[in-house]
Amino acid sequence: MPIRPELAARSAAAFAEGKEAASRGDVIAAAAAYTRAAAVFAGTTDADELDERHRALADAGGVLRKAGHLAEAEVAYEAMSAATHAELGAASRPFLLSRYFVGLIRSDREDYLGSALLLEQAYTGFSALPDEAHGTRLMGAALGLAWLRARYWDEAVNVLRRLAGSPIEDESGASILHNLAVALVRGGNASMALTFARSAVALRARLNGPNHPSYIETRLVEALALVDSGQLAEAAPILREAAQTVLAGVGEAHAFFADALLIEGRRLARLGDGAAGEALARRALFVAGRAGMPAGALEDRRLDAAAIGPIWRTGPKAEGPRDVRLWRVELQHTLRRYQVQTIDFIGSGDAAKVWYYFVPSGVSPAHPERALRLVRLALADASALLNSREPADANFLDVTSFVAREPTIPELLATPMDAVFKARTWENSVAYSVVAGDRSQSLAPFDFALALNAYVTLRGGRADLASWVKLGIDAGALERARASPEAVLQETLWAAA
């Protein structure tokens, strides 16, 4: 049956009001006009009139969403859902579209889990409709992205794998391949992720060209997959090429440059240069903050940055005070200065230090790689502290060489401790506890004095307390270190645990 002329005229008039209001930027008035156009056909059972009604309800939500009025848009789309459900049922195309629209709004509002649940409903329903392959693919792509943003890796892979075999080579297809690669690498299957990342890169190259932001973003996913699959050398040139393209275009303060820094930081940590990896991660968060990224995107980068430390902070821990050794470490250290053009660091000359480290007995100075990791912890943590005071400073302190040994008890007793804490520059201590294996704890002179006396006592020595009292250490606390050495070591060396 044709649409009734009198209703068509009233609806057309309301639509015209809506378009005029939208043209002058009054989207609230436009949405209200479209809602009035929909109300013209309230109560009808005619299919063509229902189509007009539901289109008007969709337009009311659409004009609000386009203008960023997300809460109002969600209300409008929910009104569409209520109407289409009552008039056509939960399996109808208009109702499923309304759920899709609400799901998109939830993603816009960074409610990714809520979005995914709605998009799942729309995608599943659309999959059962005849001749809706295109709409189903678009909904599946949106659903996969929502699961990805919600960090539900397996769910994202399950959806996107169904869509990745499509022969259609368009932007949606490139996004499907890209997001599938991200979900796979995040879910721990970097080797398979690399296959889809490279397919996405090839498609992006054909669709967009090598200087397009979408191409750069997908190239970075390829680099991440290479890093996590252990192909560290292969990832390096890709990262630098992508970073150079971003620098030459929009400059350092861009999300993609932050991503390049994070992936390079991850690569360096896997190579054993974890202190540099963490420094790049800090720079990445500084860059991301300046880039004006949404809260959810910033949180993703914070999580990526936090994941770099555990890659290299993997030393054994001491099980208790009797599982502790004290090292005297003569080290050379330098300030490694950040180079934005090459996303790496150069040294600035060495300086000498002598530090004392309480370490787990499971690490020996004869194990250079494991010993270096422990020695680096103090400098890495000091750099993080200094950076927190000046976030724009991307440089960091690092060890260039060291000699560590375990002093004998007589040697420790003979050491003139009045000279130990002199001539400090940036550091707040020359004694550190790394007994936790994955972090350092600087020891103030008072705590070092107690820990040293407890350590000596536990190994059969007996320090001259008077010499420590002359340095300002409380006599009662020193007596307790002698009387309860294990308890004092636990309190001083594990205080930050």
LOPASE-411574 format. One record per residue (C-alpha): residue in one letter; x, y, z. Coordinates in pm, 1 decimal, always signed. Example, Ala and Ser with C-alpha at 12.3 -4.5 7.8 and 13.67 -1.06 7.14 Angstrom:
% residues 2
a|+1230.0|-450.0|+780.0;
s|+1367.0|-106.0|+714.0;
END
This chain:
% residues 497
m|+0.0|+0.0|+0.0;
p|+140.2|+345.8|-88.8;
i|+222.5|+580.2|+198.3;
r|-82.4|+790.9|+278.0;
p|-32.0|+1132.8|+113.2;
e|-140.7|+1339.7|+413.0;
l|+104.7|+1153.1|+639.3;
a|+379.8|+1173.8|+379.3;
a|+336.5|+1551.0|+363.0;
r|+351.4|+1593.8|+739.5;
s|+656.5|+1368.7|+762.5;
a|+831.4|+1551.5|+477.7;
a|+768.2|+1886.1|+648.8;
a|+920.3|+1761.4|+973.3;
f|+1219.3|+1620.5|+783.8;
a|+1269.6|+1955.6|+614.5;
e|+1267.7|+2129.2|+953.6;
g|+1526.2|+1880.9|+1075.3;
k|+1758.7|+1935.2|+782.7;
e|+1730.3|+2311.6|+816.0;
a|+1807.5|+2293.5|+1189.5;
a|+2102.8|+2064.0|+1124.1;
s|+2237.9|+2301.2|+859.0;
r|+2255.4|+2582.0|+1113.1;
g|+2412.8|+2355.6|+1377.1;
d|+2111.5|+2312.9|+1604.5;
v|+2129.3|+1932.7|+1624.4;
i|+1896.8|+1911.6|+1924.7;
a|+1622.7|+2080.8|+1724.4;
a|+1706.2|+1864.0|+1424.3;
a|+1672.6|+1544.9|+1629.6;
a|+1342.3|+1667.8|+1771.3;
a|+1213.9|+1734.7|+1417.6;
y|+1313.7|+1386.5|+1300.2;
t|+1141.8|+1239.6|+1603.5;
r|+824.8|+1429.6|+1507.3;
a|+856.5|+1289.9|+1154.6;
a|+866.2|+940.9|+1305.2;
a|+565.2|+1014.2|+1526.0;
v|+356.7|+1089.2|+1217.8;
f|+343.7|+714.0|+1149.1;
a|+294.8|+596.3|+1507.1;
g|+45.3|+309.2|+1522.4;
t|+72.0|+215.8|+1155.0;
t|+108.9|-142.2|+1037.2;
d|+195.2|-58.9|+677.0;
a|+545.6|-175.0|+582.4;
d|+636.4|+134.5|+380.2;
e|+513.6|+370.5|+650.5;
l|+705.9|+173.7|+912.9;
d|+1018.9|+208.3|+699.1;
e|+974.4|+586.1|+700.7;
r|+911.0|+587.3|+1075.6;
h|+1219.4|+382.2|+1155.9;
r|+1438.1|+581.8|+917.6;
a|+1332.8|+901.6|+1095.6;
l|+1414.9|+750.1|+1436.0;
a|+1757.2|+644.0|+1305.0;
d|+1820.5|+992.9|+1167.2;
a|+1738.6|+1145.1|+1507.1;
g|+2013.6|+937.4|+1666.5;
g|+2251.2|+986.0|+1375.3;
v|+2246.2|+1365.1|+1375.7;
l|+2316.5|+1367.8|+1750.3;
r|+2598.8|+1114.2|+1727.1;
k|+2767.1|+1299.3|+1441.1;
a|+2771.6|+1615.5|+1653.3;
g|+2915.1|+1432.2|+1954.9;
h|+2599.2|+1442.3|+2167.6;
l|+2649.5|+1081.2|+2266.1;
a|+2417.9|+1053.7|+2565.9;
e|+2130.3|+1208.0|+2371.5;
a|+2209.8|+991.0|+2069.4;
e|+2195.0|+677.8|+2281.6;
v|+1852.6|+780.1|+2414.0;
a|+1733.3|+835.8|+2055.9;
y|+1860.5|+498.5|+1938.0;
e|+1706.2|+326.5|+2239.6;
a|+1375.9|+485.0|+2137.6;
m|+1426.8|+331.6|+1794.3;
s|+1493.2|-5.6|+1959.3;
a|+1172.7|+14.5|+2163.5;
a|+965.8|+108.3|+1859.2;
t|+1110.4|-150.2|+1621.9;
h|+1092.5|-427.6|+1880.6;
a|+724.6|-355.0|+1947.0;
e|+634.8|-314.4|+1581.3;
l|+847.9|-577.5|+1405.7;
g|+1008.4|-797.6|+1671.4;
a|+1358.2|-885.1|+1795.2;
a|+1457.6|-1066.4|+1475.2;
s|+1375.7|-775.0|+1244.3;
r|+1636.3|-583.4|+1050.6;
p|+1538.4|-239.7|+1192.9;
f|+1557.3|-365.2|+1551.3;
l|+1897.4|-527.2|+1493.7;
l|+2019.6|-206.5|+1330.9;
s|+1907.7|-10.5|+1636.2;
r|+2110.9|-241.6|+1862.5;
y|+2407.6|-193.7|+1631.0;
f|+2371.2|+183.6|+1656.9;
v|+2352.3|+173.0|+2037.4;
g|+2659.3|-52.1|+2037.9;
l|+2851.0|+204.3|+1831.9;
i|+2749.7|+476.0|+2076.3;
r|+2878.0|+265.7|+2367.4;
s|+3212.8|+234.8|+2187.2;
d|+3215.0|+611.4|+2132.3;
r|+3164.8|+649.1|+2507.9;
e|+3448.3|+397.9|+2575.2;
d|+3211.4|+140.5|+2725.9;
y|+3368.2|-131.1|+2514.5;
l|+3232.0|-431.3|+2699.3;
g|+2880.4|-290.1|+2689.7;
s|+2933.0|-214.8|+2321.9;
a|+3050.3|-567.5|+2246.7;
l|+2745.2|-726.4|+2408.5;
l|+2509.4|-513.6|+2199.2;
l|+2707.0|-560.9|+1880.1;
e|+2711.3|-935.3|+1940.8;
q|+2330.4|-929.5|+1948.2;
a|+2317.0|-730.9|+1622.9;
y|+2583.2|-940.0|+1448.0;
t|+2427.3|-1271.4|+1542.4;
g|+2082.9|-1155.6|+1433.8;
f|+2205.0|-1008.9|+1105.2;
s|+2392.2|-1330.8|+1026.5;
a|+2054.9|-1507.7|+1014.0;
l|+1897.6|-1259.6|+770.5;
p|+1899.2|-1334.2|+396.7;
d|+2103.5|-1114.8|+163.1;
e|+2274.8|-925.9|+444.1;
a|+2635.5|-1037.3|+395.6;
h|+2761.5|-678.3|+367.4;
g|+2582.6|-558.0|+679.3;
t|+2690.8|-868.2|+869.6;
r|+3054.3|-803.5|+775.8;
l|+3038.7|-442.6|+894.9;
m|+2877.5|-545.8|+1221.8;
g|+3134.0|-822.1|+1272.2;
a|+3417.2|-576.4|+1213.7;
a|+3269.7|-338.9|+1472.1;
l|+3217.5|-626.3|+1715.9;
g|+3575.7|-747.1|+1676.4;
l|+3704.8|-396.8|+1740.4;
a|+3488.3|-360.9|+2052.2;
w|+3619.6|-690.7|+2194.0;
l|+3971.1|-574.9|+2108.8;
r|+3928.5|-244.1|+2288.6;
a|+3780.1|-425.8|+2586.1;
r|+4097.6|-642.5|+2584.4;
y|+3904.3|-965.3|+2528.2;
w|+4158.7|-1109.1|+2287.9;
d|+4007.3|-1453.1|+2226.3;
e|+3661.5|-1311.8|+2161.8;
a|+3803.9|-1061.3|+1913.3;
v|+3995.9|-1334.8|+1731.5;
n|+3689.6|-1559.7|+1712.9;
v|+3486.2|-1291.6|+1536.3;
l|+3754.7|-1147.3|+1311.5;
r|+3884.4|-1483.5|+1189.6;
r|+3540.9|-1548.8|+1036.3;
l|+3570.6|-1228.5|+835.2;
a|+3937.8|-1230.3|+741.2;
g|+3895.5|-1462.0|+443.7;
s|+3673.4|-1223.1|+249.1;
p|+3796.5|-1145.7|-103.3;
i|+3672.6|-787.0|-69.8;
e|+3972.4|-553.0|-56.9;
d|+3841.5|-236.1|+102.5;
e|+3907.9|-27.4|+411.4;
s|+3686.7|-253.2|+621.0;
g|+3886.3|-556.0|+504.7;
a|+4214.4|-386.2|+594.4;
s|+4079.6|-298.7|+938.6;
i|+3964.1|-656.5|+994.2;
l|+4311.1|-792.4|+913.3;
h|+4479.4|-522.2|+1122.5;
n|+4259.1|-578.7|+1427.3;
l|+4289.8|-955.3|+1398.5;
a|+4669.1|-921.5|+1402.6;
v|+4649.1|-700.5|+1711.5;
a|+4418.9|-944.3|+1893.3;
l|+4644.4|-1238.8|+1809.1;
v|+4966.0|-1074.3|+1921.1;
r|+4803.8|-945.3|+2239.5;
g|+4664.8|-1290.6|+2304.8;
g|+5009.5|-1446.9|+2277.3;
n|+5006.6|-1584.4|+1923.0;
a|+5257.9|-1349.6|+1763.2;
s|+5359.7|-1589.7|+1485.5;
m|+5006.4|-1615.9|+1350.2;
a|+4956.5|-1243.1|+1408.1;
l|+5249.8|-1173.7|+1177.9;
t|+5076.2|-1347.3|+887.3;
f|+4766.2|-1128.8|+915.2;
a|+4968.8|-814.4|+988.8;
r|+5163.6|-858.7|+666.5;
s|+4843.1|-915.8|+472.0;
a|+4703.1|-596.6|+622.6;
v|+5023.3|-405.4|+538.0;
a|+5005.0|-520.4|+175.9;
l|+4638.9|-420.1|+150.3;
r|+4702.1|-84.0|+316.4;
a|+4984.3|-20.5|+69.7;
r|+4746.3|-77.3|-221.9;
l|+4459.7|+121.0|-71.5;
n|+4640.3|+407.2|+100.3;
g|+5010.4|+417.8|+13.8;
p|+5315.1|+403.7|+243.5;
n|+5277.6|+752.3|+390.9;
h|+4915.7|+716.6|+500.4;
p|+4846.1|+702.9|+876.7;
s|+4657.8|+373.9|+841.2;
y|+4957.3|+216.0|+667.7;
i|+5192.6|+337.7|+943.3;
e|+4961.2|+206.7|+1215.0;
t|+4948.6|-138.0|+1056.8;
r|+5324.1|-139.0|+997.2;
l|+5368.8|-86.4|+1370.7;
v|+5149.4|-390.0|+1438.7;
e|+5377.1|-590.7|+1210.0;
a|+5677.1|-470.4|+1412.1;
l|+5505.6|-567.9|+1738.0;
a|+5434.8|-916.4|+1602.2;
l|+5799.5|-948.1|+1500.1;
v|+5917.3|-843.0|+1846.8;
d|+5689.2|-1083.2|+2028.8;
s|+5777.4|-1369.1|+1795.1;
g|+6147.0|-1317.2|+1872.1;
q|+6246.9|-1160.5|+1538.1;
l|+6405.3|-861.1|+1707.0;
a|+6651.2|-755.8|+1437.0;
e|+6380.3|-765.7|+1169.1;
a|+6156.8|-533.4|+1372.3;
a|+6414.7|-255.2|+1414.3;
p|+6415.1|-106.4|+1060.7;
i|+6035.3|-118.4|+1041.2;
l|+6005.8|+76.2|+1366.4;
r|+6253.2|+339.4|+1257.8;
e|+6095.4|+378.1|+916.9;
a|+5751.8|+425.9|+1073.7;
a|+5885.0|+669.0|+1333.0;
q|+6064.4|+871.9|+1066.3;
t|+5745.6|+897.6|+859.7;
v|+5551.0|+1025.4|+1160.6;
l|+5824.7|+1272.5|+1253.1;
a|+5840.9|+1405.7|+900.5;
g|+5464.4|+1449.5|+892.9;
v|+5299.7|+1551.9|+1218.5;
g|+5601.0|+1544.6|+1449.9;
e|+5677.6|+1361.8|+1771.9;
a|+5355.8|+1441.6|+1962.4;
h|+5143.8|+1177.7|+1791.5;
a|+4994.4|+850.0|+1909.1;
f|+5177.1|+649.6|+1643.0;
f|+5513.9|+787.4|+1748.7;
a|+5430.8|+689.8|+2106.9;
d|+5348.8|+340.2|+1980.3;
a|+5681.2|+319.0|+1796.1;
l|+5859.8|+409.6|+2120.3;
l|+5665.9|+150.0|+2318.6;
i|+5737.0|-127.0|+2069.5;
e|+6104.8|-32.5|+2047.6;
g|+6114.8|-29.4|+2428.2;
r|+5969.4|-378.6|+2430.1;
r|+6227.7|-487.2|+2173.1;
l|+6517.0|-346.0|+2375.7;
a|+6392.9|-514.1|+2692.6;
r|+6387.9|-847.8|+2511.1;
l|+6743.6|-778.9|+2397.3;
g|+6845.0|-727.0|+2761.3;
d|+6864.8|-346.2|+2753.7;
g|+6568.3|-311.7|+2985.8;
a|+6666.7|+22.5|+3136.7;
a|+6660.3|+177.3|+2788.9;
g|+6330.1|+4.1|+2718.6;
e|+6174.5|+157.1|+3027.7;
a|+6313.6|+500.0|+2939.6;
l|+6149.7|+480.3|+2595.8;
a|+5825.2|+372.5|+2759.6;
r|+5832.3|+677.6|+2985.3;
r|+5895.4|+897.3|+2683.1;
a|+5607.6|+728.8|+2503.1;
l|+5366.9|+812.4|+2784.4;
f|+5489.1|+1171.6|+2785.0;
v|+5432.5|+1192.1|+2408.1;
a|+5091.4|+1025.2|+2435.5;
g|+4986.3|+1274.4|+2701.1;
r|+5081.4|+1565.0|+2477.8;
a|+4900.0|+1409.3|+2181.1;
g|+4558.1|+1461.3|+2342.3;
m|+4457.0|+1096.3|+2325.8;
p|+4126.2|+970.6|+2475.1;
a|+4138.8|+822.4|+2823.9;
g|+4092.6|+466.1|+2704.6;
a|+4371.7|+493.8|+2449.2;
l|+4602.6|+643.0|+2711.1;
e|+4525.2|+356.6|+2946.5;
d|+4617.4|+106.9|+2675.6;
r|+4956.4|+276.2|+2641.1;
r|+5006.2|+277.3|+3018.7;
l|+4944.8|-95.8|+3026.9;
d|+5191.3|-147.8|+2741.6;
a|+5451.2|+60.6|+2922.7;
a|+5396.9|-132.3|+3246.8;
a|+5453.7|-460.1|+3060.0;
i|+5811.7|-368.2|+2965.8;
g|+5959.9|-394.1|+3315.5;
p|+5862.0|-758.4|+3373.0;
i|+6036.6|-857.8|+3048.0;
w|+6382.4|-789.5|+3195.5;
r|+6324.4|-759.5|+3571.0;
t|+6341.7|-1134.9|+3610.5;
g|+6625.6|-1192.9|+3856.4;
p|+6596.5|-1451.6|+4135.8;
k|+6484.1|-1326.4|+4473.0;
a|+6628.6|-1397.5|+4815.8;
e|+6410.1|-1629.7|+5019.2;
g|+6503.8|-1464.4|+5348.6;
p|+6784.8|-1293.1|+5543.1;
r|+7011.1|-1599.7|+5534.8;
d|+6982.1|-1602.5|+5155.7;
v|+7144.7|-1257.3|+5122.3;
r|+7495.9|-1158.2|+5020.7;
l|+7662.6|-815.9|+5022.8;
w|+7856.3|-697.3|+4718.0;
r|+8098.6|-408.9|+4683.4;
v|+8053.5|-278.6|+4329.6;
e|+8295.0|-51.0|+4145.9;
l|+8102.0|+76.2|+3847.2;
q|+8123.1|+315.7|+3559.3;
h|+7797.9|+487.8|+3470.0;
t|+7683.8|+734.4|+3207.4;
l|+7389.6|+949.9|+3112.6;
r|+7233.5|+798.7|+2801.5;
r|+7080.3|+1082.8|+2602.6;
y|+6761.1|+1035.0|+2400.0;
q|+6784.1|+1076.7|+2021.4;
v|+6441.3|+1146.1|+1877.0;
q|+6542.2|+1099.6|+1513.6;
t|+6668.8|+744.9|+1568.7;
i|+6458.9|+654.0|+1878.0;
d|+6766.7|+541.3|+2069.2;
f|+7029.9|+677.7|+2308.2;
i|+7395.4|+783.4|+2305.1;
g|+7629.3|+795.5|+2603.8;
s|+7777.8|+1114.2|+2742.8;
g|+8097.8|+997.0|+2910.3;
d|+8159.4|+769.2|+3206.9;
a|+8186.7|+847.0|+3576.1;
a|+8293.3|+613.6|+3856.1;
k|+8097.8|+507.6|+4163.1;
v|+8146.9|+261.9|+4447.6;
w|+7823.5|+114.0|+4577.3;
y|+7716.3|-164.4|+4809.2;
y|+7443.6|-407.2|+4707.7;
f|+7253.2|-659.4|+4918.5;
v|+7174.3|-932.4|+4663.6;
p|+7016.8|-1279.6|+4650.3;
s|+7277.2|-1550.8|+4708.4;
g|+7163.7|-1720.3|+4387.6;
v|+7346.0|-1457.2|+4180.3;
s|+7723.5|-1454.1|+4168.3;
p|+7954.5|-1184.3|+4031.1;
a|+8087.0|-1466.1|+3813.5;
h|+7752.6|-1463.1|+3624.7;
p|+7798.3|-1134.5|+3431.4;
e|+7456.5|-1110.2|+3266.0;
r|+7261.9|-1183.9|+3584.5;
a|+7492.5|-963.3|+3790.6;
l|+7457.8|-675.2|+3543.1;
r|+7079.4|-698.4|+3564.6;
l|+7094.6|-654.2|+3942.4;
v|+7344.9|-367.6|+3924.2;
r|+7129.4|-193.2|+3663.6;
l|+6818.3|-205.7|+3881.9;
a|+6935.2|+77.9|+4105.6;
l|+7015.6|+306.7|+3813.3;
a|+6693.6|+218.1|+3632.4;
d|+6484.4|+294.8|+3939.6;
a|+6678.8|+614.4|+4008.9;
s|+6614.0|+723.7|+3649.8;
a|+6242.5|+656.6|+3688.6;
l|+6240.3|+869.3|+4005.2;
l|+6427.4|+1152.6|+3835.2;
n|+6193.5|+1134.7|+3535.9;
s|+5889.0|+1160.3|+3762.7;
r|+6025.2|+1496.6|+3875.2;
e|+6092.8|+1613.7|+3518.4;
p|+5879.6|+1411.0|+3273.9;
a|+6011.6|+1600.4|+2972.1;
d|+6363.6|+1468.0|+3036.1;
a|+6391.4|+1147.3|+2833.2;
n|+6751.0|+1069.4|+2932.8;
f|+6845.4|+802.2|+3183.8;
l|+7142.3|+672.1|+3383.5;
d|+7296.9|+338.4|+3305.4;
v|+7591.4|+114.5|+3387.4;
t|+7865.7|+85.4|+3126.7;
s|+8095.6|-149.3|+3319.0;
f|+8134.3|-284.1|+3670.0;
v|+8337.1|-509.5|+3894.2;
a|+8149.1|-672.1|+4181.8;
r|+8285.9|-885.5|+4459.3;
e|+8173.2|-1012.8|+4797.5;
p|+8386.9|-856.0|+5073.4;
t|+8494.5|-1079.1|+5359.5;
i|+8363.4|-1009.4|+5707.4;
p|+8705.0|-884.3|+5831.1;
e|+8723.0|-652.4|+5531.4;
l|+8379.9|-510.4|+5606.8;
l|+8475.4|-456.1|+5969.9;
a|+8786.7|-269.5|+5861.7;
t|+8610.7|-44.7|+5610.3;
p|+8601.5|+323.0|+5724.2;
m|+8228.0|+382.5|+5686.5;
d|+8258.8|+753.1|+5762.6;
a|+8379.8|+793.0|+5402.8;
v|+8112.4|+580.7|+5238.9;
f|+7836.7|+840.1|+5214.5;
k|+8047.4|+1133.5|+5103.7;
a|+8076.8|+1292.5|+4757.1;
r|+7728.4|+1200.9|+4634.0;
t|+7577.5|+1382.7|+4335.0;
w|+7236.2|+1279.8|+4198.6;
e|+7199.2|+957.5|+4398.6;
n|+7042.6|+953.7|+4744.0;
s|+7236.9|+648.2|+4859.2;
v|+7538.4|+433.1|+4786.9;
a|+7379.0|+121.6|+4930.5;
y|+7092.0|-71.1|+4774.3;
s|+6883.3|-376.1|+4839.1;
v|+6794.3|-579.0|+4531.3;
v|+6690.9|-888.5|+4726.2;
a|+6347.8|-887.4|+4560.4;
g|+6519.4|-955.8|+4228.0;
d|+6300.7|-722.0|+4023.1;
r|+6351.1|-383.0|+4185.7;
s|+6594.7|-182.3|+4394.4;
q|+6552.3|-13.0|+4728.0;
s|+6793.4|+260.7|+4826.1;
l|+6917.8|+237.2|+5184.0;
a|+6960.7|+554.1|+5385.8;
p|+7274.3|+567.3|+5605.4;
f|+7076.7|+464.0|+5914.4;
d|+6923.5|+160.1|+5744.0;
f|+7251.1|+62.3|+5581.3;
a|+7426.7|+76.9|+5918.8;
l|+7166.7|-150.2|+6076.8;
a|+7160.7|-389.8|+5780.5;
l|+7539.2|-410.1|+5765.8;
n|+7570.7|-482.2|+6138.4;
a|+7294.4|-743.3|+6120.1;
y|+7462.2|-901.9|+5815.1;
v|+7803.6|-913.5|+5986.0;
t|+7651.5|-1058.0|+6303.4;
l|+7463.5|-1326.3|+6109.3;
r|+7797.0|-1441.5|+5964.8;
g|+7983.0|-1457.2|+6293.5;
g|+8136.7|-1110.0|+6296.8;
r|+8111.3|-842.8|+6562.2;
a|+8128.0|-478.2|+6462.1;
d|+8259.9|-195.2|+6675.9;
l|+7935.9|-19.7|+6760.9;
a|+8116.1|+285.1|+6900.0;
s|+8240.6|+378.0|+6552.8;
w|+7883.6|+370.7|+6425.1;
v|+7752.5|+572.2|+6717.2;
k|+8011.3|+839.8|+6630.6;
l|+7847.2|+858.7|+6289.3;
g|+7511.3|+938.0|+6450.1;
i|+7354.8|+589.9|+6448.0;
d|+7135.6|+515.7|+6749.6;
a|+7310.1|+277.2|+6993.2;
g|+6989.6|+98.5|+7086.6;
a|+6906.1|+26.3|+6723.3;
l|+7258.6|-107.9|+6669.1;
e|+7225.1|-336.2|+6971.3;
r|+6900.2|-471.4|+6828.5;
a|+7074.2|-539.7|+6495.5;
r|+7315.8|-758.1|+6686.9;
a|+7049.9|-925.3|+6899.1;
s|+6797.4|-989.9|+6619.3;
p|+6992.0|-982.8|+6293.1;
e|+6737.5|-1170.9|+6082.7;
a|+6451.0|-948.4|+6194.4;
v|+6650.6|-631.4|+6125.1;
l|+6758.3|-751.4|+5780.9;
q|+6396.6|-835.6|+5701.7;
e|+6284.8|-488.5|+5807.2;
t|+6556.6|-297.2|+5622.2;
l|+6607.2|-498.2|+5302.8;
w|+6244.9|-589.3|+5235.9;
a|+6085.4|-263.0|+5349.7;
a|+5945.0|-187.3|+5002.1;
a|+5816.4|-538.7|+4938.0;
END
